[in-house]
């Protein structure tokens, strides 16, 4: 049996985050800038307001996968989340290999995820800088990453308070959009389905797969608290509440927000927007809602500020959560020891945090669409699918008998449904083979590094 005793009793991390802080960390990670700029994309791939089906299925997929995270998170409330789950759920040999590969791919995928928030912030901030070039937006994105990294060098209790405050700002942003939309709502616009909108043919399911990918990306982040397992108070209760609660809250707000927008802006205009207009969809929505007022542009600018803060909050949450994974791997002796270094005063994984920041600065040079496409495929293969297998392994099934842990209902049906959803997303990608190239690179390079390290380690061992 794997003991439930949290590792933070022997590590330098401190348990200072309660349910409210954990819920806030998840919410600000989930929202970010994604839902405010991806609505035209999901409407485009599905061809009309039936895009709401993609948001609904994305919420159900996230809830099913959230059961997997909640069960593993309460079984192993340790720093690093998925790293610990893969290590414990497989045999010692395979667990060490899989957990290393997960930490290895994180050096590539985490900066892509963080960079998407930085780039989104830069795009919305450019509302106040008409004609801003790609270079200017890149510099803004880099500054956002550096600022969030600096803010994380403080005790976890203060970080928890910051996540609560940022979470409130993010929720208020969503609520403001919903209120504006439903006070200017046109059912005729929201329900103007094109002919054959629900014809269950090849085009429908291909579009649904594309829409599900976009909505899944917008929901990601409900597991952020799991990476902070060693810093959470009462993890058996806090982790499931934060994971499943954040999905329920954000999912409801997403559905309401997108319905509200489709009731103000014709969906045809969303599809035909150019890339420049698409990134300001909510600002245009606000201007349209208040078109009869002289202060419509001011209202749009206020919406831009709120969304920019939301995207900055997601960068803060992503750096917070992901920095704990290289730290956990290093503390475990499965990654370079330098990543286990903590700040002497604030007990923050200094090297891990600064490394992620540095790689993210490079990723900020790319364009948002390139970042998201590479991120999604790598994350599904190395995290969601592998973790789904882990929760069904005999070793974990034996651990489920221990009391005081969250147990997913109808085990393992939610995990199987989530895995089917992720596989469906992959198979519906029109350029899947091309998008699998980063996966192959990360896998082969990781195996090479792991293999060389194991050989050198064995040679260094004294011979009896």
N, C-alpha and C positions, 0 to 999 in steps of 0.2 A: 504494500500500500504506500502511496505517496502521502506524506503528512500534509495537513492543511496549514500548518504553522507558516505564517507569512515570512518571506525572506528578509523583509525590511528590519526584522529584529536583529539581524546580523549585519545588515548593510548600512550605508551612511544616509540613506533616504529617510524621510520622516513622514509619518502618517498624520497629515493635517487637513485632508480634503474630505468634506462631508457630502451629503446627497445634493444639496443645492449647488455647491461648487462643481461637483462631477457632472450634474445635469447641464450646468452652464458651459462647461468645457466641451461637452458633446454638441450642444446646440450651436455654439459659435463655429465649431469645426464643420458641422453639417451645412450651415447656411452659406456663409461667405458671400461670394459674388455670383456663384453658380446659377441659382434659380432666377436671378435678375437678368441674366444674359442668354440663358439657354432656351427660354420659352419659344423664340422664333425658330430655333433649331428643331425642337421636338414637334412643333406645329408643321414645320416643313417636311420632315421625314414621314409624318403620318397624314399630311395633306388636309388638315382641317381641325376643328375643335374636338374631334374624337381623340386628339392628343391627350385629353384628360385621362383616357384609359391607361396611357403610359405612366402617368403620375400615380394612378391608383395601384397598378401592378408593381410599380417600383416600391411603393410603401409596403405592400404585402411581401415582396421579396426581402426587403430590409427587415421586416418583423420576423420572418422565418429565420433569416441569418442571424438576427439579434438574439434569438433563442440559443443558437450555437455559441455566440460570444458570451452570453450571460452564464451558460453552464460551465464553459471552460474558465471564464473569469473568476467565478466563485470557487472553482476547484483549485486554481493556481493564482491567487491574488498577488502576483509578483510584477516587478518592473519588466517592461518589455512585451507584455501581453502575448502575442502570437509566438514570439520566440520561446517563451516558457511553455506554452501549450504544446508546441511541436516537440520540444525536448522531452516532456514528461509522458506524452501519449504514445510514443513509439518505443521500440527497444532502445537500450543505451546507445548502440552503434548508429542506428538509423535516426534516432532522436537527435543525436549530436550533429549528424550530417544535415538533416533537414533544418534544424534551428540555425546552423551556420549559414546555409543557403538563404534562409529568410533574412537574416541580418545583413548578408551580403547584398541581396537585391534591394534592401532598404536604402543603401547608399546611392542607388540610382532612382528608385521610385519615389522615395520621400521628398527629395528636392524637387522633383517634377510636380508633386502635389502642392508643396509649399509655393513653388514658383507660379502655379496657376492662380493662387490667391494674390500674390504680389502683382502679377500682370493685370489681373482683374481690377485691383485697386488703382493701378496706374491708368488703366483705360477710363475708369469713372472719374478719376481726378483730372483727367485731360479735358473734361467738360468745361473746366475753368481756364483752359489753355487752348483755345481754338487754333487749329493748325499745328498742334504739337506733333513732331516727327516721331518715328519709331525709336530713335535714339533717346529723345527726351522721355518717352514713356518707359524705356528700359532703365534710365537713371532713376526715375521715380520708383519703379519696382525694386531696384536695388536698395534705395534708401529705406523703403518700407521694411524690407527683410532685416536690414541692419538695426533699425529702430526696435522692431519686435524682439530681436535677439537680445538687445541691451535690456529691455524691460523684463526679460525672464530671469535676470540675475538678481533674484530676491527670494526670500524664504517661501516655501510652498503655501503657507497660510495666506500670505499676501497675494500670491498668484491665484489662489482659490477665490479671494475676494475680487480680484480683477476679472476672473472669468464670470462671476455672478453679474458684475456691472455690465460687462460687454454682452453677456447673454440677454440682459434686459433691453439693451439698445437694439440688438438684432431682432428680438421679438417685437419690439415697438415698431421697427421698420416694416416688418411683415404685416403687422396689424394696421399700420397707417395706409399701406397700399390696398389692403382689403377694404377698409372703411371708405377710402376715396372711390374705389371701384364700384362697390355696391350702392353708394349714394348717387352714382351716375350710371347705373347699370341698364343695359338694353338686352333683354332676353332674346330678342330677334337676332342680335349680333352673336351672342354666346352660343345659340343653338342653330346657327346657319350651316348645317352639315352639307357637304357636297354630295352629289349623286353617287351612290355606291360606297358611301363612307364605311359601312360595316359589312361589305361583301367579303366573306372569309376566303379570299384567294391568296395567291403567292405574294402579290404586292402588299396586301394587308399585313401578313405575318412578317414580311421583310421590314416594312415600316414600323411595325410594333417592336421588332427586335432593336431597331435603331433608336426608337423612342425610349425603350426600356433601358438601353445603355446610357442615354443622356440622363434619365431620371435617377438611375442607380448612382451615377456619378454625383448628382446633386444631393442624394441622401447619405452618401458616404461620410463617415465621421461619427456615427452613432456608437462606435467602438472605442473612441479616443480614451475614455476612462480606463479601459482595460490595459492600456500601455502604462498607466499610472497606478497599477494595482498595488504597488508597494507604498504608495503615498495616500491611499484611501482609507478612511476610518470605516470600520464595520463593513468590509467588502462583500460579505455574504448578502447584505441587504442593499448596500449602496450601488454596486455594479449593475445588478438587474434593473433596479429602479432607474438608473441613469440611462442605460442602453435602451430598454423598451419604452421608458417614458419619453425620451427625446424623439424616438421614431413616431410615437403617437402625436406628440405636440407639433413637431415640424411637418409631419405628413398631413395633418389636418390643415395647418396654415398654408402649405404649398397648394393643396387642392383649392382652398378658398381664394388664395391670391391669384392663381392662374385663371380661375373662373372669372374673377373680378376684372382682370385685364382683358380677357376675351369678350367681356360685356361692354368694353369701352372702345377697344381698337379692333377693327375688322381683321379677321385672321389672314385674309388675303394680303393686307398691307404688311403683316409680319413676315410673310414668306418672301415678299419682293423687296424687303429692306436690304440696303447694301450693308457691308460689314461695319462701316462707320456708324450707321444709324442703329444697327442691331445692338451694339454695346450700350446704347442709351435708351433701350426700350422703355424702361420704367420712367425715365425723365420725359420721354415723348408721351407716354400714357398720362402722366400727371399734367402736362401742358394741355393735352386734349380734353381731359376731364374739366379743367378750369379755363377752357379756351375763351369763355365769355368774360373773364376777369382780367384786369390790367396786370395783376400780379402773377399770372400763370407761369411766367419764366422764373420768377422768384421761388414759387412752389416747386417747380422742377429742380431748381438748384438745391433746395432743401432735401428733396428725395435723393439727389446725387450724393450729398454729404452723408446721409444715413447709410446708403449702400456702400460708400467708400469705407466708412467705419466698420460695417459688417464684414467686408472683405479683409480689412486689416485685422479684425478679431479672429478670423479663420487662420490667418498666418500665425498669429500668437498661439492659438490652440494647437496647430500642427507642429510647430517647433517644440512646444511643451511636451506633447505626447511622443513624437518620434525620437526625440533625443534620448529617451529612456531605453530604447531598444539596443543601440550599440553599447550603451552603458551596461545593460543586463548581460549581454553576450561577453563583454570583456570581464565583468566581475565573475562570470562563470568559467573563465579560462578558455573561451571559444572564439575570442576576437582579440586583437592587439590590446595589451594591458593598459595602454595609454588612454583608451576610451573609458576606463573605469575611474578616472580622476574626477574628484568632486571639488567644487569651490570651497575653500576652507571655512568660509563664513556662512554662505547661503545654502550649502549642500546641494548644489546644482551640478549635473554632469557637464563640466566645462568643455572638455575636448569634443565630446559627442555633439554638443550644441553648436560649437563654433565650426565643426566640420560640416554639419548639415547646412549651416548658414553659408559657408564658403562655396559648397557645391550648388546651392540654390542660386547664388549670385550668377553662376555660369548659366544655369537653366533659364534665368530671366532674360537671356539674350534671344531665346526662341519665341515663336508666336504661340498664342494660347491654344489654337486648334492642334498644333503639333504636340504640345505638352500633354493635352488631355488624351489624344489617341494613343500615345506611347504608354501613358500611365495606366489606363484602364486595363489593357490586355495583360501587362506585367502583373498588376495587382490581383486580377482574377486568378491567374495561374498559380502564383507563388503564395497567395494568402488565403483567399476564400475557398478554393477547391481543396488545397492541401489541408486546411484547417477542418473542412467538412469531413475529410477522411479521418483526421485525428480524433474527432469526437465519437466516431463509431468504432474505434480500435478496441480490442478486448481489454487492454490495460485501462482505458478510460471507463469502459462499461463496468469494470470491477469497482472503480472508485466511486461510481454513482450511488453505491449502496450506503456510503457514509452520510450521516445526517448533517443538517445545518448548511446544506448547499442548495442552490437553485437547480431544479431539474426541469428541463423543457417538457411541456405536455406532449403526449403522443410520440415520445422519442422512438426512433430517430426521424420521423416523418418531416418535421420542419427543416431539418438539415438536408434531407434528400430533395425536398422541394426547392430549397435555396440553391443547391448545386445544379439542379436541372435548369433553373432560371439563369444561372451564370453561364452554363454551357450553351444555352439558347442564345444568349447575348453574343457569345463568341462566334457561333456558327452563322449568325445573321450578319456578321461583318462582311461587306463586299470585298474588302482587301485583307482578309484574315491572314493569308500566308505572308503578306508583306509586314503586317503588324506583329506577326509572331517572331520576326527577326530579332527585335530587342530581347524577347524572352529567351531565344536560343543563345544570344550573346551573353546575357546575364547568367544563364544556367551553365554554359560551357566554361566561362571564365571563373565562375564560382567553384565548379568542380575541380578545375585545374589548381586554383589556389588552395582549396581544401586538401586535395591529394598531395600536393607538394609539402604542405605543412605537416600532414600526418606522417609522410615518409621521413622528413627531417626530425620530427618529434621522436619517432621510433629509433632512429639512428643515435639520437642524443641520450637515449635511456641506457643506463649501465647494464652490461651483460653479466649475469651471474656465473 
